[in-house]
């Protein structure tokens, strides 16, 4: 019953097998319990047991002995002399072996060492039939749960995926409408994250994402939800808790400062900046897709302005974004057609009556149009 309960409450094969070993070891007659799972079908190589690390000691035991595809009960006399003494040190007189199957393929074994020389007939039936069938079924069940979890949670940061976040946001907005609450929805992205990967490697980049995810989760706490987006992005929503917009932005500035604290990894010190785009429910919109699009527009504006800032969505940002997209091809043509004009402006030292420097200004003069201000195209 305990083992069946464990299979329903865990989604990790290693955790499940360790708990089985623990449950067996609690029985007075059981002296050791250990397991080995080989890397297969996306399952990592695993090992463990009770007493602690007993599995480490008996790894090669699985390599030396030839094990069947069905459970076995062996007296220690049938075990090779190399290992008989090792088992007898623990007081083991009987060894019970269970093959571990996944998708009809044997992936390892589970071993239980008993101080009893013989088992009752009913004990053999329970272990070799009932328990073995439950063990095989539980591994399949845990595997299915693990696959479903990977769809809902990011494997690197353990945060919800973007798809699951949209579902959580939709449910939270329904609740907020009913209660008359206000929320802030935001998207965060690390500025120039590709440089970290290029300079320090993808392993360091992954560690940075995990640390940032943890910091963001700690800041949001129970007031909202955090998720991993694509690349170096994160999503979040927060209950405003009767705070004004100004107070919310002040809180987010604190969050931004906290996220940008120096990260130390294996003698590597990394300083980074982030850009944040936010929007408000219900003031700016009520549908999850609309709100996320608005937050993304605000984020792009933050990036356009050089990053390292928080931008609140405004309706004219859509217009700015459209103008920006239309401007890019025009600028390329302007370069090809020499439409830029340069002005050299000297700086004069009045006391010495000499030129002491200068600056070069650029202006854009499209054919048939007025001069375009640098603020619009630099």
Backbone torsions as a table, in degrees:
resi	resn	phi	psi	omega
1	UNK	NA	-39.9	178.5
2	UNK	-62.7	-44.2	-177.7
3	UNK	-65.6	-38.6	177.9
4	UNK	-64.5	-38.8	179.6
5	UNK	-65.5	-39.8	179.7
6	UNK	-61.2	-40.7	-178.3
7	UNK	-64.3	-23.7	-179.0
8	UNK	-88.1	-17.3	-174.0
9	UNK	-109.2	-5.3	-179.6
10	UNK	-122.0	154.3	176.7
11	UNK	-122.7	14.5	-179.6
12	UNK	-119.5	126.6	-178.4
13	UNK	-62.9	-42.9	-178.9
14	UNK	-61.8	-45.2	179.0
15	UNK	-60.7	-41.6	-179.4
16	UNK	-63.4	-47.8	-178.3
17	UNK	-67.4	-38.0	175.9
18	UNK	-62.2	-39.0	179.9
19	UNK	-68.4	-36.6	175.9
20	UNK	-60.7	-47.2	178.4
21	UNK	-58.4	-41.2	179.3
22	UNK	-63.7	-43.3	-179.9
23	UNK	-64.0	-39.5	178.8
24	UNK	-67.3	-41.6	-176.0
25	UNK	-65.3	-22.9	178.5
26	UNK	-71.7	-15.0	176.6
27	UNK	-78.1	136.2	-174.4
28	UNK	-56.3	-34.7	-174.2
29	UNK	-85.6	-10.2	-176.9
30	UNK	-93.2	126.7	-175.8
31	UNK	-101.5	-39.7	178.1
32	UNK	-140.6	158.8	174.9
33	UNK	-153.5	126.1	179.9
34	UNK	-148.5	162.8	-177.8
35	UNK	-144.0	161.4	174.0
36	UNK	-143.8	129.4	175.5
37	UNK	-122.3	127.0	178.8
38	UNK	-85.9	153.5	179.3
39	UNK	-63.5	120.6	-174.7
40	UNK	-163.9	142.8	176.2
41	UNK	49.6	37.3	178.6
42	UNK	83.2	-3.0	176.7
43	UNK	-86.3	126.6	-179.9
44	UNK	-69.5	162.1	176.2
45	UNK	-68.9	126.4	-174.2
46	UNK	-129.3	154.2	174.4
47	UNK	-160.7	159.2	178.7
48	UNK	169.5	-174.4	178.7
49	UNK	163.0	-177.8	177.3
50	UNK	-133.3	136.0	-3.6
51	UNK	-55.0	167.4	-173.6
52	UNK	-53.0	133.3	175.5
53	UNK	65.2	13.7	177.8
54	UNK	-62.4	-29.4	177.7
55	UNK	-61.1	-36.1	179.5
56	UNK	-57.8	-38.7	-175.1
57	UNK	-70.2	-31.3	-171.2
58	UNK	-109.8	17.7	179.8
59	UNK	-54.9	-51.4	-174.1
60	UNK	-69.7	-13.4	176.3
61	UNK	-60.6	-38.8	178.5
62	UNK	-69.2	-28.0	-179.1
63	UNK	-74.5	-39.5	-174.1
64	UNK	-75.8	-39.9	-174.5
65	UNK	-86.5	147.6	177.6
66	UNK	-96.8	113.9	-174.0
67	UNK	-106.2	146.3	-177.8
68	UNK	-81.0	175.4	175.7
69	UNK	-90.3	5.1	178.1
70	UNK	-125.2	157.4	179.6
71	UNK	-60.9	149.5	179.9
72	UNK	-133.7	149.6	170.6
73	UNK	-119.9	118.2	-175.1
74	UNK	-122.6	134.9	168.3
75	UNK	-79.8	152.0	-174.1
76	UNK	-61.6	-22.4	178.0
77	UNK	-62.4	-25.3	-178.1
78	UNK	-86.6	-3.4	179.8
79	UNK	-90.3	145.6	-178.4
80	UNK	-57.9	145.8	-177.5
81	UNK	-54.6	-30.1	-179.9
82	UNK	-56.9	-33.7	-173.5
83	UNK	-109.7	-15.3	-177.1
84	UNK	-58.1	-45.3	-178.8
85	UNK	-63.7	-37.9	-179.9
86	UNK	-62.0	-44.6	179.5
87	UNK	-67.3	-39.4	-178.0
88	UNK	-66.6	-26.0	176.2
89	UNK	-60.4	-32.1	179.1
90	UNK	-87.7	-1.1	-177.8
91	UNK	81.9	20.6	-179.1
92	UNK	-83.4	126.7	177.9
93	UNK	-116.0	-13.7	-178.6
94	UNK	-143.4	132.1	-179.3
95	UNK	-116.3	128.9	179.7
96	UNK	-110.8	126.1	-176.3
97	UNK	-114.7	133.4	175.7
98	UNK	-124.2	119.9	173.4
99	UNK	-69.5	143.7	178.2
100	UNK	-103.6	122.4	-177.4
101	UNK	-113.0	145.1	173.7
102	UNK	-141.5	120.4	-176.8
103	UNK	52.6	46.6	176.6
104	UNK	66.4	15.1	178.2
105	UNK	-121.6	133.7	179.1
106	UNK	-72.0	126.6	-176.9
107	UNK	-117.1	-1.9	-179.1
108	UNK	165.4	-160.4	-178.4
109	UNK	-149.3	155.8	175.8
110	UNK	-121.2	132.4	-176.5
111	UNK	-124.6	133.4	179.0
112	UNK	-122.0	123.9	-179.9
113	UNK	-103.7	122.7	-176.2
114	UNK	-110.2	147.8	176.0
115	UNK	-82.0	-10.6	179.2
116	UNK	-84.2	141.4	178.8
117	UNK	-79.4	-28.4	-177.4
118	UNK	-132.8	154.8	172.9
119	UNK	-114.0	146.0	173.5
120	UNK	-67.3	156.9	-178.8
121	UNK	-58.3	-41.6	-178.8
122	UNK	-66.6	-32.4	178.0
123	UNK	-66.9	-40.6	177.9
124	UNK	-61.8	-42.5	-180.0
125	UNK	-63.5	-45.7	-178.5
126	UNK	-62.9	-43.1	-176.4
127	UNK	-75.9	-50.7	-171.3
128	UNK	-78.7	-21.0	-179.4
129	UNK	-112.9	-65.6	-175.0
130	UNK	-62.5	-52.6	-177.6
131	UNK	-65.7	-42.1	-178.7
132	UNK	-61.1	-42.9	178.6
133	UNK	-64.6	-40.6	178.7
134	UNK	-65.2	-39.5	179.7
135	UNK	-61.6	-47.8	-179.4
136	UNK	-64.2	-42.3	179.3
137	UNK	-64.5	-40.3	-176.9
138	UNK	-66.2	-37.8	178.9
139	UNK	-63.3	-40.0	176.2
140	UNK	-64.7	-42.7	-179.1
141	UNK	-62.5	-44.9	-179.5
142	UNK	-65.5	-39.0	178.3
143	UNK	-61.0	-43.3	178.7
144	UNK	-63.2	-42.6	179.3
145	UNK	-64.3	-38.0	179.6
146	UNK	-64.5	-41.0	178.8
147	UNK	-64.5	-40.7	178.9
148	UNK	-65.5	-37.5	-179.7
149	UNK	-64.4	-37.3	179.8
150	UNK	-63.1	-27.5	177.2
151	UNK	-72.8	-34.3	-175.2
152	UNK	-91.9	-28.7	-174.3
153	UNK	-127.0	140.1	178.3
154	UNK	-69.2	129.0	-174.8
155	UNK	-69.1	-25.1	-178.5
156	UNK	-80.2	-52.9	-174.4
157	UNK	-96.9	-11.0	-175.6
158	UNK	64.0	15.6	175.7
159	UNK	-90.1	159.6	175.7
160	UNK	-56.2	147.7	174.7
161	UNK	-75.2	170.2	-179.5
162	UNK	-62.2	-39.9	179.6
163	UNK	-63.1	-43.1	179.6
164	UNK	-69.7	-35.2	178.4
165	UNK	-60.9	-41.0	179.6
166	UNK	-62.0	-37.7	177.0
167	UNK	-65.8	-45.2	179.6
168	UNK	-64.0	-39.1	179.6
169	UNK	-64.3	-43.4	179.9
170	UNK	-59.8	-44.4	179.2
171	UNK	-65.9	-38.5	-178.9
172	UNK	-70.3	-34.4	177.8
173	UNK	-67.2	-37.2	176.2
174	UNK	-60.1	-43.1	178.9
175	UNK	-66.3	-41.2	-179.4
176	UNK	-65.0	-37.5	176.9
177	UNK	-61.9	-43.8	-177.8
178	UNK	-65.5	-38.8	-175.9
179	UNK	-92.5	-7.2	-178.4
180	UNK	71.5	33.4	-178.3
181	UNK	-93.2	160.1	176.3
182	UNK	-113.4	143.3	-179.9
183	UNK	-128.9	155.1	169.3
184	UNK	-113.1	132.4	179.7
185	UNK	-116.1	133.1	-175.2
186	UNK	-141.5	158.4	174.0
187	UNK	-126.2	133.0	-179.1
188	UNK	-116.9	141.8	174.7
189	UNK	-142.0	140.1	179.2
190	UNK	-78.0	129.3	179.9
191	UNK	-70.7	131.8	175.2
192	UNK	52.1	43.1	-178.3
193	UNK	-64.6	-30.1	-180.0
194	UNK	-59.7	-29.1	178.4
195	UNK	-64.9	-37.7	178.6
196	UNK	-62.7	-45.5	179.0
197	UNK	-63.2	-40.3	-177.0
198	UNK	-70.2	-38.7	-175.1
199	UNK	-83.7	-46.3	-172.9
200	UNK	-103.9	-12.9	-179.6
201	UNK	101.8	159.3	-176.3
202	UNK	-70.1	-26.9	177.7
203	UNK	-62.2	-44.6	177.0
204	UNK	-65.5	-40.5	177.7
205	UNK	-58.8	-41.7	178.3
206	UNK	-63.3	-41.3	179.1
207	UNK	-63.5	-38.1	177.6
208	UNK	-61.6	-43.9	179.3
209	UNK	-62.6	-40.2	179.5
210	UNK	-65.5	-42.2	-180.0
211	UNK	-66.1	-43.5	179.0
212	UNK	-64.2	-41.3	177.3
213	UNK	-59.7	-41.8	179.2
214	UNK	-65.9	-43.9	179.8
215	UNK	-62.9	-42.1	-179.1
216	UNK	-65.6	-41.2	178.9
217	UNK	-62.9	-41.0	178.7
218	UNK	-64.8	-37.1	179.9
219	UNK	-69.4	-45.5	-177.6
220	UNK	-70.0	-41.5	178.5
221	UNK	57.6	-136.2	-178.3
222	UNK	-89.5	2.5	-177.6
223	UNK	-82.8	-8.4	-177.7
224	UNK	-171.0	-149.9	-177.9
225	UNK	-144.3	150.6	-180.0
226	UNK	-126.6	146.7	178.8
227	UNK	-144.9	159.0	174.9
228	UNK	-90.8	130.5	174.7
229	UNK	-100.4	-163.0	179.8
230	UNK	-78.7	152.4	176.2
231	UNK	61.9	-120.8	-177.4
232	UNK	-106.9	26.3	-175.1
233	UNK	-101.6	154.8	174.8
234	UNK	-134.9	152.8	177.5
235	UNK	-119.4	151.1	175.8
236	UNK	-156.2	156.9	165.3
237	UNK	-138.1	149.0	-175.1
238	UNK	-137.4	143.1	171.3
239	UNK	-76.2	129.2	-177.2
240	UNK	-70.5	-24.8	178.4
241	UNK	52.3	47.8	175.1
242	UNK	66.2	18.2	176.6
243	UNK	-83.4	149.1	175.3
244	UNK	-76.8	166.0	177.6
245	UNK	-56.7	-42.8	-179.2
246	UNK	-60.5	-43.4	-179.7
247	UNK	-66.9	-36.5	178.8
248	UNK	-63.9	-45.3	-179.5
249	UNK	-64.5	-36.4	176.2
250	UNK	-62.1	-41.5	177.6
251	UNK	-64.8	-40.3	-179.9
252	UNK	-69.8	-30.4	174.5
253	UNK	-63.2	-39.5	176.7
254	UNK	-63.8	-43.1	178.1
255	UNK	-59.7	-46.3	-179.0
256	UNK	-61.0	-43.5	179.2
257	UNK	-62.9	-40.6	-179.8
258	UNK	-66.1	-42.7	180.0
259	UNK	-64.8	-30.5	-176.7
260	UNK	-89.4	5.0	175.5
261	UNK	-58.0	148.0	-177.1
262	UNK	-55.3	140.5	178.8
263	UNK	-112.6	124.7	179.5
264	UNK	-106.8	119.2	-179.7
265	UNK	-133.6	110.5	175.1
266	UNK	47.3	56.5	179.0
267	UNK	68.6	10.2	176.1
268	UNK	-106.1	121.6	178.3
269	UNK	-102.2	123.6	-176.0
270	UNK	-120.1	126.0	172.9
271	UNK	-110.7	134.0	-178.3
272	UNK	-139.7	165.6	174.7
273	UNK	-126.3	158.9	179.5
274	UNK	-131.1	154.1	172.9
275	UNK	-112.4	143.9	-176.0
276	UNK	-134.0	132.9	172.8
277	UNK	-118.6	130.3	-176.9
278	UNK	-130.7	157.1	174.9
279	UNK	-144.5	164.6	-173.6
280	UNK	-119.9	138.1	173.0
281	UNK	-105.2	134.2	2.6
282	UNK	-96.5	5.9	-173.5
283	UNK	-58.8	-44.7	-175.6
284	UNK	-93.2	-15.9	-178.2
285	UNK	168.3	169.5	-177.5
286	UNK	-126.5	-13.0	-179.2
287	UNK	-97.1	137.7	-178.5
288	UNK	-54.0	-44.2	-177.2
289	UNK	-64.3	-38.2	179.5
290	UNK	-67.6	-46.2	-178.2
291	UNK	-63.2	-42.5	179.3
292	UNK	-66.9	-36.6	176.8
293	UNK	-64.4	-40.2	178.7
294	UNK	-66.0	-42.1	177.9
295	UNK	-63.3	-36.8	178.3
296	UNK	-66.9	-39.5	177.0
297	UNK	-61.9	-43.1	178.6
298	UNK	-64.7	-38.6	178.3
299	UNK	-62.8	-43.6	179.7
300	UNK	-62.4	-36.9	177.1
301	UNK	-65.2	-40.3	177.2
302	UNK	-61.3	-40.8	178.7
303	UNK	-66.7	-41.8	-178.2
304	UNK	-61.8	-33.2	-178.6
305	UNK	-84.4	5.8	175.7
306	UNK	110.6	-2.7	178.7
307	UNK	79.2	-173.9	178.1
308	UNK	57.0	45.7	-179.8
309	UNK	-159.6	164.7	175.7
310	UNK	-109.3	128.0	177.9
311	UNK	-118.4	130.0	176.3
312	UNK	-90.6	134.6	-179.6
313	UNK	-61.6	135.2	172.5
314	UNK	-132.3	151.6	-174.4
315	UNK	-61.1	-30.9	-179.1
316	UNK	-75.7	-6.4	177.3
317	UNK	-66.0	-34.3	176.7
318	UNK	-61.1	-40.9	178.9
319	UNK	-65.7	-42.1	178.7
320	UNK	-63.5	-41.8	-179.8
321	UNK	-62.5	-41.0	179.6
322	UNK	-65.4	-43.8	179.2
323	UNK	-62.1	-37.7	-179.4
324	UNK	-63.6	-44.3	179.9
325	UNK	-65.0	-36.6	179.3
326	UNK	-74.5	-25.1	-176.1
327	UNK	-74.7	-33.6	-174.5
328	UNK	-56.8	-51.9	179.6
329	UNK	-64.5	-30.9	178.4
330	UNK	-66.8	-37.2	179.8
331	UNK	-65.8	-38.4	179.1
332	UNK	-62.1	-43.4	178.6
333	UNK	-66.9	-37.1	-179.9
334	UNK	-62.1	-38.3	177.5
335	UNK	-65.1	-43.0	-179.4
336	UNK	-66.1	-33.1	-175.0
337	UNK	-97.3	8.8	179.4
338	UNK	53.7	51.1	-178.5
339	UNK	-91.0	-0.1	-178.7
340	UNK	-94.0	138.9	-178.4
341	UNK	-114.9	136.1	-179.3
342	UNK	-109.4	137.0	176.7
343	UNK	-120.0	125.3	175.5
344	UNK	-96.3	120.0	-175.2
345	UNK	-118.1	112.0	-177.2
346	UNK	-75.5	154.5	170.6
347	UNK	-106.5	131.7	-173.7
348	UNK	-111.9	130.2	170.2
349	UNK	-83.2	106.9	-173.0
350	UNK	-64.4	-38.8	-177.3
351	UNK	-64.8	-46.2	-177.6
352	UNK	-90.1	-7.9	-179.7
353	UNK	55.3	46.0	-179.7
354	UNK	-132.4	154.5	172.6
355	UNK	-75.6	123.0	-177.1
356	UNK	-114.1	5.5	-179.5
357	UNK	165.7	-163.2	178.4
358	UNK	177.8	177.7	175.9
359	UNK	-143.6	150.3	179.9
360	UNK	-110.2	124.4	-178.0
361	UNK	-107.3	144.6	178.9
362	UNK	-117.4	138.0	176.5
363	UNK	-130.9	150.3	-179.0
364	UNK	-111.0	122.9	-179.0
365	UNK	-122.3	89.4	175.9
366	UNK	-66.5	147.0	179.8
367	UNK	-58.0	128.6	177.0
368	UNK	76.8	9.2	179.8
369	UNK	-127.3	166.8	175.9
370	UNK	-74.5	165.7	177.8
371	UNK	-63.9	134.9	-179.8
372	UNK	-92.4	131.3	-178.9
373	UNK	-66.7	141.7	178.4
374	UNK	-57.5	-28.3	-179.6
375	UNK	-59.0	-22.3	-176.7
376	UNK	-91.1	-18.5	-173.9
377	UNK	-132.3	-12.3	-177.7
378	UNK	-61.3	NA	NA
